[in-house]
Amino acid sequence: MAEITATMVKQLRDATGAGMMECKGALTEAQGNLDGATTILRKRGLATATKKAGRTTNEGTIGHYIHMGGKIGVLVEVNCESDFVARTEDFQTLVREIAMHIAAASPQYVRREEVPADILERERSIYRDQVKDKPAQVIDKIVEGKLNSFFEQVCLLDQPSVRDPKVTVGQLVTQAIARMGENIAIPRFVRFKLGEA
């Protein structure tokens, strides 16, 4: 087994934001393999986030971001469980990143469940018309794939992060839940663009 050095622990901590002991444990479990340790931490983080998902989030902050000399402005509410976490630099950084993402990517909804049924049906109808000459057994799969792409365009939590397109905003929130040890939720946001109705 490879020796776990402080440099390796620091490198993993910088990459994942996990605690020192969690990083050391993951490196030990992965026998010194950084990629393996990262995967272990991500799985644990997802499990932790899933456990915390039902807990109430009555604290938090309203973040804001003004872009392009006042041409675009964003207000976003990000909630957590305690005032202590809401005041941490880590939480504030997450809120700023989400607000900047909203300014850049212009989502219309926070999550898939908020998309009105009539809009979903309209999109499904358009996609079915686009693939009507395909074999019947694949049409539904193609339509669902196109619908997932639609969600990535209009739903904040499904959008790839503008800073790191390999992760979605939802995954950023999940990672933050794992790091901070509290449930985090985004109930609402508003994006203003000068001259836009």
N, C-alpha and C positions, 0 to 999 in steps of 0.2 A: 504494500500500500504506500502511496506517495505521502510524503510529509506535508502537513497542512501548515503553511507559513502565514505570518501576519499580513504579508503583502497579498497573498491569495485571498485572504478573508476581506481585506480592504477593497481589493478589486471587485469581488463579488458584491460587497456591500454598496459600492459606488454604482454598480450596474443595476442592482435590484432595489436598493433602499431598505432592505431587511436589516434586522438587528445583528450585532456582532456574533452572538451565540447561535442565532439561527443560521447565519452564514457558515460558521465553523461546523455546525452539525450537518448541514447540507453537503459541505465539501467532504466531510468524513464519510458520509453515506455514499457519495459519488466517487469515493476513492481519489480525491484530488482533481477530478475533472470539472472545470469551470462550467462548461455547457450543461453537463449532467446536473450539477448543483443548482444552476439557474432554473432548469426544468423542475427539479424537486421543490424549490421555493415557489415557483409559479403555481404548481399543483396545490401546495399547502395554502398559498394565498387565496386561491379560488375556493378551497374548502372552507377557509376562515370567513371569506366574504359571504359564502352561501349561508353559513351558520348565523351571521350577523344581520342578514337581509331583513328579517322580520322585526328587528328592534326599532323603536321609535326614534325619530330624529327631530328634536324640538329646538335645537340650537343651530348655530351656523352663522352665515353672513350673506349679505347681498353684495356681490362683486360687480365691478363696472369696468368698462374699457371704452376709450374714445380713440378712433382711428382716423387717419387721413385728415388731420387738421380740423376735426369736428364734423366730418362728413358721415361717419358711421359711429353709432354708439350702442353699447350693450349693457343691460342689467341682467344679472343671473342670480337666482337664489340657490345656494348650496347649503344643505343641512347636514349636521352631524349630531352625535348624542350629547356632547358636553361642551360647555363654554371653553373649557381648558383646551380641547383639541381645536376648536374654532379659532383660537388665538395663536396657534402654532404657525411657524413659518411654512412648514410643509403643507398645511391646509390652505393657507393664504396663497401659496404658489399654485396649488391645484385650482383654486377658484380663478386666479388670474389667467391661467392657461385655458381654462374652459371658456372664459369670457372672450379671450383673444381668438379662440377657435370659432366661436359663434360669429364674431365679426367677420372672419375670413371665409367660413364655409356656409353661412346663411341657412342653418337648418330651420325647418318649419315646426317640428314637434320634438319633444324630449324623447319619447319612446314609441315603439310600434303601436302599442295599444291606443295611443291618442289619435292615430290617423282615422278620420271618419270612414265609416263603412261605405258610403257612396263613392268616395275617392278611391278606395281599394277596389271596388267593383268596376269603376271606370277604367282603372289601370289594368285589371285582369282582362277586361273586354278588349282593350287596345292590344295587349300582348297576345291574346287568343287570335285576333284578326291577323297579327303579324306572322303567326306560325300555323295558320289554318291548313296549309298544304303539307304539313309534316304528318308522320304516322300518329294515329290517335293515342297510342300508348305512351308517347313521349311528350305530348302537348302539355299535360299538367306539370310535368317536371320542368319543362322550359319556362312555362308561365311562372312557376314558383321561383325559379332562378332569377328571372327578370324582376319579379316582385322584391326579392332580396336586394337586388341592385337599386331599385327604387327606394327602399328603406335606407340604404347607405347614403343616398342623396338627401333625403328629407328628415331623417331622425337623428338627433344629436348623438345618442348613445351608440348608434350603428355606424356613424361616420368615422372614417380613418382620421386619426389625429393629424392636424396640419403640421405639427412638429415632427411626428414620427408615424408615417403612413402605415407602418407594419402593425400598429396597435390602434384599436378603436377608442373612442372617448369612453365607452362603457368599460373597456379593459383598463384604461387609466384609473377610473373610479375604483374598480375592483382591486387594483394594485395598491391604491391609496388606503382602502379599507384594511387590507392585509398589513400594511406598514403601520397605520395609526391605531389599529385595534378597535375601531368603532365603525358602525354603519354610516354610510354617506349616501345622500340622495339629492337629486336635482329635480325639484318639483316644477320649476317654471323659469322662463327667461323671456326677454323681449329684446328685439334688435331693431334699431331705427336707422334708416338711411335717408339722408337729406333729399327731399323732393319725392320720396316714395310714399305712396298712399298706404 
